[in-house]
Every structure is written in structure tokens, then in C-alpha cells.
Amino acid sequence: MWKERPEPQQRSWRNVSEHCLVEVARVNVLASRIGLEEQVTSDLRIAAALHDLMKDNEIHLLKAEGSSYATYAKASEASNAVMRQAGFSENIIRLANSVGHESLEETQRILTKTELDPYDKAYLLLHYIDDITRGSEWIDPVETNGDIRRNELDRRIDKNEVNAQPGGYYAGLNEEGRKYFFGETTFEAQRRIGMLVEERIAVMIYETTNQKIPPKELPEFIDAGVREGIDAIQINLPSSI
């Protein structure tokens, strides 16, 4: 679970809870833009809050056993057991597992569907939000260099690939992906699938609102919605006496 660390040289787990709350706000924006029903949206918000529930345990396992698919699977099983014991529904547990490399195969399977059920849509939303969320920071604008446009998704995967260089923290995990994605590394697959999700979400928004969002600008569109929500709350706050 998220525990405060008294040692001054170690980072507090407060950053993990802040990160999860940012994801709650972002998935809420997307859920409203594509018209998800309230029960699905509620489950999605809860899943976003829970997706790093056992981050401390995951890190301890990775340090002890190395960064691999098997280690992450073990960490996920422990997290799922805690959520089940706490009484969370299987829908919420499934959504909480929509993040990270372990979700890539399921995300890819969902993308092959012509018609998505509401929980498939919710799964794609949280998968994408986790792909673009760095800590609790606001989204940086799209960078344009000639014909190349790079957004927060690209920057997040770029950072992962730096850490996947030989000798890096994710090196083994990255190469292990070739077994699952027809020769692609894990982060090559994550980038490709993330871009497909980005495009699919932009289509869902258009189908619901008739608003065309260039896929590369989707992260900025999401944070604009978060800011609108914050402004609305501030406007409605009672003035001090």
C-alpha cells in the first residue's frame, strides 16, 4: 500500500497518490466526452485511483527478482487479491489492470473489435491516460519538427526506451516483449498500440460530440477539460465572509 517513508533521503509515497488522483481527473474528462454511463464512469474513476495500489510491493519484487513479465504478473496477482478481499468488483479490477505493459495484449485485442462495449471503452481510456501521465505534472504541448509531431505519449515511451538500453532497468523486460509481439520490443509495441488507442479515442469523441480532435493533440485536449472543471469549481465556491 501507499506508506509514508520517514527517512528524509527517500521519496514519500505521496507522489503515487497524487499521480493516481491526476489519472482520476483525466479519465473523468474522457468518460464525459464519449458519453460513458454513470456506473461505468464511477468504476473507471475507482480503478484509476487503485491502479498503483500495490506500487510499494511491486518495487520490492522488481528489486528482488528483476524486471520481467513474470515479476510484474506476480505483483499484479498480489494487487488483485487485495482488491478482491476489499470487495471491489471484477469490472473495477479489470480496469485497474488496463495500465502498463501487461495490458498490451488485451488492449490490442479490444482494438480489433468494430463495436466496443462500455467497459472496453473504459479500458482503453485508462490505458491511454496511464500512457501519457508523468507523475502529477500537466501535459506539455505537442512538439513539431518539420513533418514530425511528438506529444506526451511519444515522450513517455522515449523515456522508457532510454531506460531499456543494455544494462538499463527495463532492458530485459523490453527484449522479452519480442516473444509476445512478433519481434517488436515491449516499448515498440507500447508505442504502436498507444497511438492506435489515441486514434480510437479521437474517433469516439467525434462520434459523440462531432468535435474533431487531432490525435496528437488529445493529451492537451484532456488537460483543457481538467482545467475547465477546476475553473468551474472555483467559480461556484462561496465567497469568503
N, C-alpha and C positions, 0 to 999 in steps of 0.2 A: 504494500500500500504506500501512499504518499506520506512520508515521515519527515519531520523537520530534523535537520542534522545540526547538532550543537557545535561541531568542530568548525572554527572560523575558516579553515583552509578548504572546506568542502562546500559546494553549492547547495543551497536549500532546495527541497523538492517543491517549493512554491512555484518555480518556473514551470513544472509539469502541470500543476493545476491551472495556472494561467493559460498555458498552451491549450488545454482541453476546453476551457471556457471560451477561448477565441474560436475554436472549431464549432462549439455550440452556436455562437452568433453567426458564423458563416454558413453553416448548413441550414440555419433557420431562414436566412435570406433566400437561398436557392429553393428551399422547400416551398416558400411562399410564391416564388416566381414561376414555379412549374405546377402550382396548384395541388400539392400533396394534401390529402385529407388529414384532419387534425390528429387522429390516432397514430398514423404513420409518422407524422411530423414530431409528435411527442416522443415516440420510440426512438426516432432519429436523434433528437436532442439528447436523450438519456444516453444513447450509445456513444455519441460524440464526447460526452462528459466522462464516460467509462473507458474509452479506448486505450488509455495508458494506465489503467487501474493498477497493474502489477509491474510498473516500469522498474521499480527497485529490484524486484525478483529477477526480471529479465536481464538486467545489467549484471547482477551477481552470477547468473547462469552463463552469460556470454564470457565473462572473465574467467570462470572456472572451466568451461567446456569448449570455448571458441565460438566464433561467429559462423554458424551454419544453419541450413534449413532445419535440421533435427533439433538444434538447440532452441531456435525460435518456436518450433512446434511444441516443445516441452513447456516453454514459457506460456504459450497460448493456452495449453491444456490446463495449466495451473490457474490462469486468469479466468477461464471459462468455469472451472469448478467453483471458484469464489463467487462468481456472478450467479450461478445456479443455486448455490447454497443461500445466497441473499434473496432469492426469489424472483430474479429478473427473467423475463420471458425469452423463449428461444429466438423470437424475432429481434429483440434487443441484442442478444448475444451474437447472432449472425451479423448484425450491422456493426457491432463493436469490433468484429474481426474483418471488416472490409478495408482495413488500412495495411500499408506496408507490403513487402514482397510476398508474404504468404497469401495475400488476397489476389495476386495477379492472375492465377489460372481461373478462379471464379469470376473475376471481373471480365476476363476475356470471353468466358462462356456466356455471360449476360449480354455482352456486346453483339453476339451472334443472333440474338433474338430480334425479330421485327417488332413485336409488341412486348412491352415491359409491364410487369405488374407493379403496384406501388412500392413494394419492398425492394424490388430490383432497382427501381429508380433511386430509392433512398440509399441503397448500397453504393451505387455509382456516385452519388453526391458526396458521401462521407469519404469514399476512396479518393476522390479528386481533392476535396478540401484538405485531407491529410498530406496529399502530394504537394500542395502549394503553401502549406503553413509552416513557417520557421519560427519556433518559439511562440512569442506573442506579439511579433512585430507586424506593423502594417505592410501591405503589399507594395513593392516598388514598381514603378511604371515599366511598360514594355520598352525594351531597348531595340533600336533599329540601326542596322549597319548594312547599307545597300538594300538588297532584297531580303536580307535575313532579319527576322524579328524574334526576339527572345523574351520570354516572360518568366514569372516566378516558378512555373513548372520546370522550365529549362534550367534555371539557376539552381533549383533544388537537386536535380539529377546530376548537374555538373559537379556539385559539391560531393555527392555520393561517389561519383566516379573518381574524383581525386583521392578519396579515402579507400578506393578499391584498387589502387595501383599496387604492384608487387610489394609485399611487406606491409601494406596498409590494413586497417582494421577490418574492412569489408572485402579484402582480396579473395578469400576462399568462398565466401557467400556469393560474390559476383560471378566467379567462374562456375560455381555449382549450378547456376541458372541454365547453362548450356544444355543440361540434361532434360530440362523441362520446356525449353522454348526453341527447339530446333536450331541450336547453335548460337542463339543470342545469349549474351550475358544477362544476369539478373537486371542490371540497371539499363541496359539497352532495351530489354522487354518493358521495364517500368516506364521508360520514356515513351516508347511507341504506344503502349496501352493507355498511358496518361493522356497523350494527345488525342487518341480516339475517344476517350471519355469526355475530354474537353469539348470536342466537336459534337458529341451526342447531347451533352447538356445544353449547348448553344441551340441545338435544334429543338430540344424540349421547351426551352424558354420561348423560342419563336412560335412554336405550336400553341403555347398557352397565352402569350401576350401580344403576338405579332411584332415583337421587338427583335430586330436583328443585331446580335452581338458578335463581332468578330471573335472567333475562339481564342486567339491570343490575348484579347482584352478582357476575357472572362474574369481573371483574378481581380482586376481593378473594378469591374462591374460589381463584383461581390462585396468588396470593401466599401464601395459607394453606398450600397444598401445598408451595410452595418452603420456607417456614419449617419445615414438618414434616420435610422432607428434611434441612435444616440441623441440626435438633434430633436427628434420628436419627444423623447422622454424629458429632455431639458426644457423644452417649450411648455410642457404640461406640468412641470414641477411648481408647487405653490411658492409664491414669493415669500421671502423671509419677513417676519414682522419686526 
